[in-house]
Amino acid sequence: MDKVTFVKRWAIWGAVIVALIIALIGVCFGKQIETTLFGEISKWIVMGLIIIGILEGFWYFLGPLTWHFTYGKKDGKGEGK
């Protein structure tokens, strides 16, 4: 697997898992603070996008590093197959 495909898959699955966790927390523990339900749901969506954006920044750095330690060292040249 090449580095770009690995990082893309890692980022997409990471975003999906974080979105599911945020939705689960919102459904189970969320309280309506805003005056309308639309405002409350919008707040959770924006908050989720911000958290996912921050984590994608970390994954953008950690993805190639993880690829290097898992696939990159297989042939000794850093070009793992």
N, CA, C and O atoms as a printed pandas DataFrame, in Angstrom:
     atom_number atom_name residue_name chain_id  residue_number  x_coord  y_coord  z_coord
0              1         N          MET        A               1    0.853   -1.173    0.000
1              2        CA          MET        A               1    0.000    0.000    0.000
2              3         C          MET        A               1    0.897    1.234    0.000
3              4         O          MET        A               1    1.862    1.313    0.761
4              5         N          ASP        A               2    0.571    2.190   -0.856
5              6        CA          ASP        A               2    1.397    3.392   -0.896
6              7         C          ASP        A               2    0.978    4.360    0.217
7              8         O          ASP        A               2   -0.072    4.207    0.840
8              9         N          LYS        A               3    1.824    5.346    0.438
9             10        CA          LYS        A               3    1.640    6.249    1.567
10            11         C          LYS        A               3    0.366    7.088    1.443
11            12         O          LYS        A               3   -0.343    7.278    2.431
12            13         N          VAL        A               4    0.072    7.584    0.257
13            14        CA          VAL        A               4   -1.088    8.453    0.073
14            15         C          VAL        A               4   -2.387    7.706    0.356
15            16         O          VAL        A               4   -3.270    8.232    1.034
16            17         N          THR        A               5   -2.509    6.489   -0.155
17            18        CA          THR        A               5   -3.708    5.682    0.084
18            19         C          THR        A               5   -3.863    5.364    1.561
19            20         O          THR        A               5   -4.969    5.419    2.097
20            21         N          PHE        A               6   -2.770    5.036    2.214
21            22        CA          PHE        A               6   -2.799    4.729    3.638
22            23         C          PHE        A               6   -3.284    5.921    4.448
23            24         O          PHE        A               6   -4.138    5.770    5.322
24            25         N          VAL        A               7   -2.749    7.105    4.168
25            26        CA          VAL        A               7   -3.121    8.296    4.924
26            27         C          VAL        A               7   -4.579    8.673    4.653
27            28         O          VAL        A               7   -5.292    9.068    5.575
28            29         N          LYS        A               8   -5.028    8.557    3.406
29            30        CA          LYS        A               8   -6.420    8.872    3.086
30            31         C          LYS        A               8   -7.387    7.941    3.808
31            32         O          LYS        A               8   -8.381    8.391    4.377
32            33         N          ARG        A               9   -7.095    6.646    3.786
33            34        CA          ARG        A               9   -7.968    5.691    4.471
34            35         C          ARG        A               9   -7.993    5.951    5.972
35            36         O          ARG        A               9   -9.049    5.895    6.604
36            37         N          TRP        A              10   -6.826    6.234    6.535
37            38        CA          TRP        A              10   -6.731    6.491    7.969
38            39         C          TRP        A              10   -7.520    7.742    8.333
39            40         O          TRP        A              10   -8.212    7.760    9.351
40            41         N          ALA        A              11   -7.427    8.780    7.520
41            42        CA          ALA        A              11   -8.125   10.028    7.800
42            43         C          ALA        A              11   -9.642    9.860    7.665
43            44         O          ALA        A              11  -10.396   10.367    8.496
44            45         N          ILE        A              12  -10.086    9.161    6.635
45            46        CA          ILE        A              12  -11.523    8.980    6.437
46            47         C          ILE        A              12  -12.124    8.145    7.565
47            48         O          ILE        A              12  -13.147    8.519    8.137
48            49         N          TRP        A              13  -11.494    7.019    7.886
49            50        CA          TRP        A              13  -12.030    6.181    8.960
50            51         C          TRP        A              13  -11.957    6.875   10.309
51            52         O          TRP        A              13  -12.843    6.708   11.148
52            53         N          GLY        A              14  -10.908    7.649   10.517
53            54        CA          GLY        A              14  -10.817    8.413   11.766
54            55         C          GLY        A              14  -11.934    9.426   11.887
55            56         O          GLY        A              14  -12.512    9.582   12.963
56            57         N          ALA        A              15  -12.253   10.125   10.793
57            58        CA          ALA        A              15  -13.336   11.111   10.812
58            59         C          ALA        A              15  -14.697   10.448   11.034
59            60         O          ALA        A              15  -15.536   10.981   11.761
60            61         N          VAL        A              16  -14.917    9.299   10.417
61            62        CA          VAL        A              16  -16.183    8.592   10.595
62            63         C          VAL        A              16  -16.352    8.136   12.044
63            64         O          VAL        A              16  -17.423    8.293   12.631
64            65         N          ILE        A              17  -15.304    7.580   12.604
65            66        CA          ILE        A              17  -15.385    7.096   13.992
66            67         C          ILE        A              17  -15.603    8.249   14.962
67            68         O          ILE        A              17  -16.416    8.136   15.880
68            69         N          VAL        A              18  -14.889    9.360   14.772
69            70        CA          VAL        A              18  -15.063   10.514   15.652
70            71         C          VAL        A              18  -16.469   11.093   15.509
71            72         O          VAL        A              18  -17.074   11.483   16.507
72            73         N          ALA        A              19  -17.000   11.156   14.284
73            74        CA          ALA        A              19  -18.361   11.663   14.079
74            75         C          ALA        A              19  -19.384   10.781   14.793
75            76         O          ALA        A              19  -20.330   11.290   15.395
76            77         N          LEU        A              20  -19.198    9.468   14.730
77            78        CA          LEU        A              20  -20.115    8.560   15.424
78            79         C          LEU        A              20  -20.036    8.719   16.943
79            80         O          LEU        A              20  -21.057    8.683   17.629
80            81         N          ILE        A              21  -18.833    8.892   17.457
81            82        CA          ILE        A              21  -18.664    9.082   18.901
82            83         C          ILE        A              21  -19.315   10.387   19.353
83            84         O          ILE        A              21  -19.981   10.428   20.387
84            85         N          ILE        A              22  -19.120   11.453   18.573
85            86        CA          ILE        A              22  -19.727   12.740   18.930
86            87         C          ILE        A              22  -21.247   12.649   18.867
87            88         O          ILE        A              22  -21.931   13.193   19.733
88            89         N          ALA        A              23  -21.786   11.970   17.857
89            90        CA          ALA        A              23  -23.236   11.805   17.759
90            91         C          ALA        A              23  -23.779   10.993   18.923
91            92         O          ALA        A              23  -24.834   11.319   19.468
92            93         N          LEU        A              24  -23.074    9.942   19.309
93            94        CA          LEU        A              24  -23.500    9.114   20.431
94            95         C          LEU        A              24  -23.488    9.906   21.734
95            96         O          LEU        A              24  -24.412    9.798   22.540
96            97         N          ILE        A              25  -22.448   10.697   21.938
97            98        CA          ILE        A              25  -22.381   11.536   23.141
98            99         C          ILE        A              25  -23.507   12.564   23.128
99           100         O          ILE        A              25  -24.130   12.816   24.160
100          101         N          GLY        A              26  -23.771   13.157   21.969
101          102        CA          GLY        A              26  -24.838   14.142   21.873
102          103         C          GLY        A              26  -26.210   13.556   22.161
103          104         O          GLY        A              26  -27.039   14.192   22.812
104          105         N          VAL        A              27  -26.450   12.347   21.677
105          106        CA          VAL        A              27  -27.748   11.716   21.897
106          107         C          VAL        A              27  -27.901   11.259   23.346
107          108         O          VAL        A              27  -28.964   11.428   23.942
108          109         N          CYS        A              28  -26.850   10.686   23.908
109          110        CA          CYS        A              28  -26.955   10.114   25.247
110          111         C          CYS        A              28  -26.855   11.150   26.369
111          112         O          CYS        A              28  -27.573   11.062   27.365
112          113         N          PHE        A              29  -25.972   12.123   26.207
113          114        CA          PHE        A              29  -25.698   13.031   27.314
114          115         C          PHE        A              29  -26.025   14.494   27.013
115          116         O          PHE        A              29  -25.860   15.348   27.884
116          117         N          GLY        A              30  -26.483   14.796   25.806
117          118        CA          GLY        A              30  -26.736   16.179   25.425
118          119         C          GLY        A              30  -27.964   16.762   26.108
119          120         O          GLY        A              30  -28.971   16.078   26.288
120          121         N          LYS        A              31  -27.871   18.028   26.483
121          122        CA          LYS        A              31  -29.006   18.749   27.050
122          123         C          LYS        A              31  -29.320   19.900   26.125
123          124         O          LYS        A              31  -28.418   20.477   25.517
124          125         N          GLN        A              32  -30.584   20.239   26.012
125          126        CA          GLN        A              32  -30.952   21.333   25.129
126          127         C          GLN        A              32  -30.712   22.650   25.843
127          128         O          GLN        A              32  -31.431   23.017   26.772
128          129         N          ILE        A              33  -29.684   23.351   25.387
129          130        CA          ILE        A              33  -29.324   24.648   25.952
130          131         C          ILE        A              33  -29.858   25.762   25.061
131          132         O          ILE        A              33  -30.312   26.797   25.548
132          133         N          GLU        A              34  -29.801   25.540   23.754
133          134        CA          GLU        A              34  -30.287   26.550   22.808
134          135         C          GLU        A              34  -31.812   26.625   22.874
135          136         O          GLU        A              34  -32.464   25.716   23.389
136          137         N          THR        A              35  -32.376   27.715   22.347
137          138        CA          THR        A              35  -33.828   27.898   22.423
138          139         C          THR        A              35  -34.594   26.973   21.479
139          140         O          THR        A              35  -35.732   26.601   21.765
140          141         N          THR        A              36  -33.977   26.601   20.356
141          142        CA          THR        A              36  -34.654   25.706   19.419
142          143         C          THR        A              36  -33.834   24.433   19.227
143          144         O          THR        A              36  -32.625   24.411   19.457
144          145         N          LEU        A              37  -34.510   23.393   18.808
145          146        CA          LEU        A              37  -33.826   22.134   18.545
146          147         C          LEU        A              37  -32.881   22.277   17.356
147          148         O          LEU        A              37  -31.811   21.669   17.341
148          149         N          PHE        A              38  -33.272   23.083   16.347
149          150        CA          PHE        A              38  -32.403   23.332   15.193
150          151         C          PHE        A              38  -31.083   23.977   15.634
151          152         O          PHE        A              38  -30.016   23.608   15.145
152          153         N          GLY        A              39  -31.159   24.921   16.542
153          154        CA          GLY        A              39  -29.948   25.563   17.054
154          155         C          GLY        A              39  -29.053   24.587   17.801
155          156         O          GLY        A              39  -27.830   24.637   17.680
156          157         N          GLU        A              40  -29.660   23.712   18.564
157          158        CA          GLU        A              40  -28.894   22.712   19.321
158          159         C          GLU        A              40  -28.201   21.727   18.391
159          160         O          GLU        A              40  -27.020   21.430   18.574
160          161         N          ILE        A              41  -28.922   21.218   17.392
161          162        CA          ILE        A              41  -28.329   20.275   16.448
162          163         C          ILE        A              41  -27.240   20.956   15.630
163          164         O          ILE        A              41  -26.194   20.362   15.369
164          165         N          SER        A              42  -27.480   22.192   15.226
165          166        CA          SER        A              42  -26.462   22.944   14.473
166          167         C          SER        A              42  -25.194   23.130   15.296
167          168         O          SER        A              42  -24.083   23.022   14.779
168          169         N          LYS        A              43  -25.374   23.410   16.576
169          170        CA          LYS        A              43  -24.221   23.577   17.466
170          171         C          LYS        A              43  -23.409   22.290   17.537
171          172         O          LYS        A              43  -22.181   22.335   17.471
172          173         N          TRP        A              44  -24.066   21.154   17.671
173          174        CA          TRP        A              44  -23.358   19.874   17.746
174          175         C          TRP        A              44  -22.650   19.553   16.434
175          176         O          TRP        A              44  -21.548   19.004   16.438
176          177         N          ILE        A              45  -23.285   19.897   15.306
177          178        CA          ILE        A              45  -22.653   19.642   14.006
178          179         C          ILE        A              45  -21.409   20.491   13.831
179          180         O          ILE        A              45  -20.367   19.988   13.411
180          181         N          VAL        A              46  -21.508   21.786   14.153
181          182        CA          VAL        A              46  -20.347   22.672   14.017
182          183         C          VAL        A              46  -19.240   22.252   14.974
183          184         O          VAL        A              46  -18.068   22.240   14.598
184          185         N          MET        A              47  -19.598   21.908   16.206
185          186        CA          MET        A              47  -18.604   21.456   17.176
186          187         C          MET        A              47  -17.925   20.169   16.691
187          188         O          MET        A              47  -16.713   20.015   16.837
188          189         N          GLY        A              48  -18.695   19.260   16.122
189          190        CA          GLY        A              48  -18.127   18.017   15.596
190          191         C          GLY        A              48  -17.174   18.276   14.436
191          192         O          GLY        A              48  -16.110   17.662   14.358
192          193         N          LEU        A              49  -17.551   19.185   13.534
193          194        CA          LEU        A              49  -16.667   19.511   12.411
194          195         C          LEU        A              49  -15.362   20.142   12.883
195          196         O          LEU        A              49  -14.301   19.865   12.324
196          197         N          ILE        A              50  -15.433   20.980   13.896
197          198        CA          ILE        A              50  -14.211   21.598   14.430
198          199         C          ILE        A              50  -13.309   20.537   15.061
199          200         O          ILE        A              50  -12.100   20.535   14.831
200          201         N          ILE        A              51  -13.885   19.645   15.847
201          202        CA          ILE        A              51  -13.086   18.587   16.480
202          203         C          ILE        A              51  -12.482   17.669   15.418
203          204         O          ILE        A              51  -11.310   17.307   15.515
204          205         N          ILE        A              52  -13.263   17.288   14.407
205          206        CA          ILE        A              52  -12.748   16.448   13.337
206          207         C          ILE        A              52  -11.634   17.162   12.581
207          208         O          ILE        A              52  -10.635   16.539   12.221
208          209         N          GLY        A              53  -11.793   18.462   12.338
209          210        CA          GLY        A              53  -10.751   19.236   11.657
210          211         C          GLY        A              53   -9.445   19.263   12.423
211          212         O          GLY        A              53   -8.373   19.138   11.831
212          213         N          ILE        A              54   -9.526   19.425   13.736
213          214        CA          ILE        A              54   -8.311   19.420   14.564
214          215         C          ILE        A              54   -7.650   18.047   14.519
215          216         O          ILE        A              54   -6.431   17.948   14.373
216          217         N          LEU        A              55   -8.448   16.988   14.644
217          218        CA          LEU        A              55   -7.886   15.638   14.614
218          219         C          LEU        A              55   -7.315   15.283   13.246
219          220         O          LEU        A              55   -6.324   14.557   13.164
220          221         N          GLU        A              56   -7.924   15.785   12.168
221          222        CA          GLU        A              56   -7.374   15.547   10.829
222          223         C          GLU        A              56   -5.993   16.182   10.697
223          224         O          GLU        A              56   -5.126   15.641   10.012
224          225         N          GLY        A              57   -5.785   17.321   11.344
225          226        CA          GLY        A              57   -4.460   17.932   11.336
226          227         C          GLY        A              57   -3.423   17.042   12.009
227          228         O          GLY        A              57   -2.300   16.909   11.522
228          229         N          PHE        A              58   -3.805   16.434   13.131
229          230        CA          PHE        A              58   -2.893   15.503   13.794
230          231         C          PHE        A              58   -2.665   14.271   12.928
231          232         O          PHE        A              58   -1.539   13.785   12.823
232          233         N          TRP        A              59   -3.730   13.764   12.305
233          234        CA          TRP        A              59   -3.600   12.564   11.471
234          235         C          TRP        A              59   -2.792   12.841   10.215
235          236         O          TRP        A              59   -2.135   11.942    9.691
236          237         N          TYR        A              60   -2.833   14.068    9.730
237          238        CA          TYR        A              60   -2.027   14.428    8.563
238          239         C          TYR        A              60   -0.536   14.300    8.885
239          240         O          TYR        A              60    0.263   13.946    8.018
240          241         N          PHE        A              61   -0.170   14.588   10.127
241          242        CA          PHE        A              61    1.217   14.435   10.554
242          243         C          PHE        A              61    1.537   12.993   10.935
243          244         O          PHE        A              61    2.590   12.474   10.566
244          245         N          LEU        A              62    0.643   12.349   11.664
245          246        CA          LEU        A              62    0.915   11.003   12.175
246          247         C          LEU        A              62    0.725    9.903   11.133
247          248         O          LEU        A              62    1.304    8.826   11.270
248          249         N          GLY        A              63   -0.070   10.150   10.101
249          250        CA          GLY        A              63   -0.314    9.136    9.071
250          251         C          GLY        A              63    0.947    8.703    8.348
251          252         O          GLY        A              63    1.238    7.507    8.315
252          253         N          PRO        A              64    1.723    9.637    7.756
253          254        CA          PRO        A              64    2.963    9.227    7.097
254          255         C          PRO        A              64    3.972    8.593    8.055
255          256         O          PRO        A              64    4.716    7.688    7.677
256          257         N          LEU        A              65    3.987    9.074    9.285
257          258        CA          LEU        A              65    4.897    8.502   10.282
258          259         C          LEU        A              65    4.506    7.060   10.596
259          260         O          LEU        A              65    5.370    6.190   10.705
260          261         N          THR        A              66    3.217    6.808   10.741
261          262        CA          THR        A              66    2.733    5.449   10.994
262          263         C          THR        A              66    2.987    4.554    9.790
263          264         O          THR        A              66    3.391    3.402    9.949
264          265         N          TRP        A              67    2.753    5.075    8.576
265          266        CA          TRP        A              67    3.024    4.299    7.370
266          267         C          TRP        A              67    4.496    3.897    7.309
267          268         O          TRP        A              67    4.830    2.775    6.928
268          269         N          HIS        A              68    5.361    4.821    7.685
269          270        CA          HIS        A              68    6.799    4.533    7.643
270          271         C          HIS        A              68    7.152    3.369    8.564
271          272         O          HIS        A              68    7.938    2.499    8.189
272          273         N          PHE        A              69    6.579    3.348    9.762
273          274        CA          PHE        A              69    6.918    2.298   10.713
274          275         C          PHE        A              69    6.213    0.981   10.419
275          276         O          PHE        A              69    6.661   -0.065   10.891
276          277         N          THR        A              70    5.109    0.998    9.645
277          278        CA          THR        A              70    4.416   -0.257    9.354
278          279         C          THR        A              70    4.783   -0.815    7.979
279          280         O          THR        A              70    5.122   -1.993    7.869
280          281         N          TYR        A              71    4.721    0.011    6.926
281          282        CA          TYR        A              71    4.969   -0.477    5.571
282          283         C          TYR        A              71    6.314   -0.013    5.014
283          284         O          TYR        A              71    6.896   -0.707    4.181
284          285         N          GLY        A              72    6.809    1.112    5.441
285          286        CA          GLY        A              72    7.981    1.719    4.841
286          287         C          GLY        A              72    9.277    0.996    5.097
287          288         O          GLY        A              72   10.214    1.153    4.314
288          289         N          LYS        A              73    9.382    0.216    6.146
289          290        CA          LYS        A              73   10.642   -0.448    6.489
290          291         C          LYS        A              73   10.745   -1.855    5.923
291          292         O          LYS        A              73   11.732   -2.541    6.192
292          293         N          LYS        A              74    9.779   -2.307    5.160
293          294        CA          LYS        A              74    9.773   -3.706    4.728
294          295         C          LYS        A              74   10.902   -4.065    3.776
295          296         O          LYS        A              74   11.440   -5.168    3.863
296          297         N          ASP        A              75   11.279   -3.165    2.866
297          298        CA          ASP        A              75   12.340   -3.512    1.930
298          299         C          ASP        A              75   13.648   -2.766    2.220
299          300         O          ASP        A              75   14.610   -2.886    1.461
300          301         N          GLY        A              76   13.687   -2.011    3.296
301          302        CA          GLY        A              76   14.914   -1.334    3.689
302          303         C          GLY        A              76   15.170   -0.034    2.956
303          304         O          GLY        A              76   16.115    0.676    3.300
304          305         N          LYS        A              77   14.366    0.307    1.957
305          306        CA          LYS        A              77   14.574    1.536    1.207
306          307         C          LYS        A              77   13.514    2.588    1.533
307          308         O          LYS        A              77   13.579    3.707    1.025
308          309         N          GLY        A              78   12.555    2.246    2.361
309          310        CA          GLY        A              78   11.476    3.165    2.668
310          311         C          GLY        A              78   10.409    3.183    1.611
311          312         O          GLY        A              78    9.592    4.103    1.583
312          313         N          GLU        A              79   10.384    2.200    0.738
313          314        CA          GLU        A              79    9.421    2.164   -0.362
314          315         C          GLU        A              79    8.483    0.970   -0.222
315          316         O          GLU        A              79    8.099    0.389   -1.237
316          317         N          GLY        A              80    8.104    0.586    0.975
317          318        CA          GLY        A              80    7.336   -0.631    1.216
318          319         C          GLY        A              80    6.304   -0.959    0.169
319          320         O          GLY        A              80    5.826   -0.068   -0.533
320          321         N          LYS        A              81    5.951   -2.229    0.049
321          322        CA          LYS        A              81    5.023   -2.661   -1.004
322          323         C          LYS        A              81    3.672   -2.966   -0.440
323          324         O          LYS        A              81    2.765   -3.343   -1.182
